[in-house]
Amino acid sequence: MSAVFVMGLVFISLISVTSAISGTATYYTVYTPSACYGFQDQGTMIAAASDAIYANGAACGQMYKISCTGATNQGVPQPCKGGSVTVKIVDRCPSPGCQSTIDLSQEAFSAIADLDAGKIQIEYNKV
């Protein structure tokens, strides 16, 4: 019976690992006005979504768990601090200027990576 339970836990763990999506993250520092909430303060654990995630505003208010997985450049070869951060989508990071999948607030970015990196590899999923 315990072997079946352990196998079930392993299977569930594999599902949650495989559900994470790979992408990149940058950061920004001016939080208002935002495309979703105008001048309403939404705190600092926030992010702007690229067009693919933003989906014409459908992502507004959605929460995402972000983890740093590695560097995108040679400047900071090991930018990740470990752990993850959960952010609320409050803005749009429009193409073609958007340089990442998710543009994190400076505070959210610095919670998972060295700010000097500027851009990092991430895994993310909606929570």
C-alpha positions in Angstrom: 0.0 0.0 0.0 2.8 2.4 0.9 4.5 1.7 -2.4 1.4 2.7 -4.3 1.2 6.0 -2.3 4.9 6.8 -2.9 4.4 6.1 -6.7 1.4 8.4 -6.7 3.4 11.2 -5.0 6.2 10.7 -7.6 3.7 10.9 -10.4 2.1 14.1 -9.0 5.6 15.6 -8.6 6.5 14.9 -12.2 3.3 16.5 -13.4 4.0 19.7 -11.5 7.6 19.8 -12.8 6.6 19.3 -16.4 3.8 22.0 -16.2 6.3 24.8 -15.8 6.9 26.8 -18.9 10.3 28.1 -20.0 10.9 31.7 -20.9 12.9 34.8 -20.0 12.4 37.7 -17.6 13.6 41.3 -17.4 12.6 44.0 -14.9 11.1 47.5 -14.9 10.9 50.3 -12.4 7.9 52.5 -13.2 4.7 50.7 -12.1 1.9 53.2 -12.8 -0.1 53.7 -14.9 -0.6 50.1 -15.8 -2.6 48.6 -18.7 -4.8 46.6 -16.2 -5.3 49.0 -13.3 -4.4 52.5 -14.4 -3.1 54.5 -11.5 -4.2 52.0 -8.8 -1.3 50.8 -6.7 -1.0 47.0 -6.9 2.1 46.7 -4.7 5.6 45.6 -5.8 5.3 41.9 -6.5 3.9 42.6 -9.9 4.7 42.0 -13.6 4.0 43.0 -17.2 3.1 40.1 -19.5 4.3 39.7 -23.1 1.5 39.7 -25.7 1.4 35.9 -25.7 0.5 35.8 -22.0 -1.4 39.1 -21.9 -4.0 37.8 -24.3 -5.8 41.2 -24.8 -6.1 41.7 -21.1 -7.2 38.2 -20.1 -4.1 37.9 -17.9 -4.9 40.9 -15.8 -4.9 39.9 -12.1 -3.6 36.4 -12.8 -0.9 35.2 -10.5 2.3 33.5 -11.7 5.1 31.7 -9.9 8.5 32.5 -11.4 11.8 30.7 -10.8 15.2 31.7 -12.2 16.8 28.9 -14.0 19.9 30.5 -15.5 21.7 33.3 -17.3 21.0 34.7 -20.7 24.4 36.4 -21.1 28.0 36.1 -20.0 28.0 39.2 -17.8 26.5 37.4 -14.8 27.1 33.7 -15.4 25.2 32.6 -12.3 22.5 35.2 -11.6 19.9 33.0 -9.8 19.5 33.3 -6.0 17.3 30.2 -5.7 13.7 30.0 -4.7 10.8 31.6 -6.5 8.5 34.6 -6.4 4.7 34.9 -7.1 3.7 38.0 -9.0 0.4 39.5 -10.2 0.0 40.5 -13.8 -0.8 44.2 -13.9 0.5 45.4 -17.2 1.3 44.6 -20.8 4.9 44.4 -22.1 4.1 45.2 -25.8 5.9 43.9 -28.9 8.3 44.7 -30.4 9.9 46.5 -27.5 9.3 43.7 -25.0 12.5 41.8 -24.5 11.2 38.9 -22.4 8.3 36.6 -21.7 7.5 38.4 -18.4 8.8 41.8 -17.3 9.0 41.7 -13.5 9.0 44.6 -11.1 12.5 45.3 -9.8 11.6 44.0 -6.4 10.3 40.7 -7.8 13.4 40.2 -10.1 15.8 41.0 -7.2 14.1 38.3 -5.1 15.2 35.6 -7.5 18.2 37.0 -9.4 21.0 39.5 -9.4 19.8 42.8 -10.9 23.1 43.2 -12.8 22.0 40.2 -15.0 19.2 42.3 -16.5 17.6 39.3 -18.2 17.4 35.7 -17.0 16.1 32.3 -18.0 13.0 31.4 -16.1 10.3 28.7 -15.5 6.8 30.0 -14.8 3.4 28.7 -14.2 0.0 30.2 -13.3 -1.0 29.6 -9.7 
